């Protein structure tokens, strides 16, 4: 079980946001380290949300993270176009990837 406390109010995509810590646990640890559920608490708004962690939820969260990373990379590439890119590997990938 995980508890996530956030400021403000629960966003529309609260289930994905709560799934992120479970996804990190799934990627970083052993299979038994994945929580069965994550509780989100937004004390300022008096909101409590619970998401059950299963394979479908982890896949949906991973897709959302992948889309966010792709968007960030595209924005970074646009912002740095025409400039020498520092830290890129020989094949254009990030170091270590």
Secondary structure, DSSP 8 states (H G I E B T S, - for coil): -EEEE-SS---TTHHHHHHHHHHHHHHHS-GGGS-SEEEEEETTTTEEEEEE--HHHHHHHHHHHHHHHHHHHHHHHHHHTTS--SSB-TTSSBTT-
